[in-house]
Amino acid sequence: MSPSISELILPDAAATARVATALATVLRAGDTIALFGDLGAGKSTLARHLLQALGWVGDVPSPTFTLVQPYEDLPVPVWHCDLYRLQSPAEADALGLFETDAALLIEWPERLGARLPADALRLQLDGSGDAPRRLTWAAPPAWEGRWPPILPA
């Protein structure tokens, strides 16, 4: 069965926060969320809102230099990953991404190549600046009934 594909227009930051909050309510340990998009498309913003929706009250820095920032003290532990600096998919092996039970929130997942799990929820963000964002996705069967979100008003 092929994944379903659809889209949503996010007119402002509040809409991005609503999507992240909806996603946080269905997130499970072991899930992988792949965040695709150009620089400035809103990947880190969506990740930040998701972690806050899970209850994180501290700063949520971009893991551009650390590559992986774990958030273990949440109802669903999350590893926020930024793979922009990886030169090859093989470099990801040293990070232990697929040896954890935490949910993976991965920016620049294309750096994983074929190592990206088939059951990952693939979110693509397009847009920049103050313009509305376009969110498209491929939701595999593992996300059936959990995605797309029912957004709060």
N, C-alpha and C positions, 0 to 999 in steps of 0.2 A: 504494500500500500504506500503510495507517495504522500508526502506531507501536504497539508492544506496550506495555501498561501493567501494572504489578505493584506489589508492596509487600514491605517487610521491617520487622520490629520491631527496633529497636536498644535493648536493655535498659539499656545503660550507655555510658560514654565509650569503653571498650575496644572495644565493637562498632562504634562510629562510626569509630574508628581502623582497624579491620580493613576496613571498607568503603572508606575512603580509600586504604589500602594496596593493596587489590585494584584500585581505580580507577587508581592510579599505575602499575600494571604494564601497563595496556592503553592508557594515554594516548599520543596522537600529536600531533606538531606540527600546528597548524591545527584541532584539535578545539575545540569549544565545550561547556562544561558550565554549564548554567543552574541556579543554586541558588535555589529559591523557598522562602519560609517567613516567618513572622512574626518580629519581634524576639525574640531569645532562643531560637529554634528549633534552632540549632546549625549554621547555614550557615558562619560563620567558623571554628568548631571543625573541621568537615569539611575546609574549605579549608586550615587550618593543618596538619592531619594529612596531607593529600595532599602538600603542599609538603615536609614533613619526610620522607615516604616516598620522595620523589624525590631526597632528599639534602640539602635545605636545613638547615643547622645553626644559622643565626641566628634572631633574633626574627622573628615573622610578625605584624606589626601589621595591624589592620583598615585597609583603604584608604578609610575613610569620608570623610576630608578630602582625601586626594590623588586619590581616585577610581580610580586605577590604580597598582598596585605591581608593577613587572616583576621577575621572577626569571629572568634570562637564563642564568646559569651552572649550569644543571641539564641532565641528559640530554635532557629535553624542556623547552625554555623555556616559562615560564608567565607570563601577565599575570593577576594577581588584581585583580578589579574590584569596586567597590561603587558601584552606581548610585543608591543611596537618595536622594541630593541632587539628581538630575537632575529638572528641571521638565517636560521634553518629550523625546521620542525624538530630535529634531533636535539636541539638545545633545550627544548621543553622537558625532556626526560629528567634533567637534573632538578627541576622544580618540584617534582613529585605530585603534579596536578592530579593524576589519575590513581593515586595511592591514598587519597583522603576520602572520608565520608561526607565532608563539607560540600555544600552547594558551591559550584564554580560560577563566577560572574566574570566573563572573559572579554576584555577589550582587545581588538585586533586579533580575533580568533583565526583569521586566514593564515596567520603565521604558523599555525599548527598543521596546515595541509590536511592530509588524510587522517591525522591523529585526532581531529575534532570528532567527538563521539556522535554517532548517527542519531542518537536520541536527544541531542542538544536542541533547545529552543533557539532558533536563529532570528534575531531581531536586527533589522537594518534601519538606521536613522539617516535621513537625508535632510539637508538644510543647514543654515548657519546664521549667525548674528541674531537679530530680533525677529527674523522671518519665521513663520510656522514651520514645524518639522513634519516630515512624512515618515511614518513608522510602517514598515512592511515586515512580514514575518513568514517563516516556514515553521509550522508546528507539527512535529512528528507524532505518531500514535501515543507515545509516552505522555504527551501533554493534552491528550483528548479529554475534554471535560474541564480542563484547567485554563486553556488558552484558546481563543481570545478572551480577554477579560470582560467582566461586567463592571463598567466604570461607575464609581459614585458620582453624583451630581456635583 
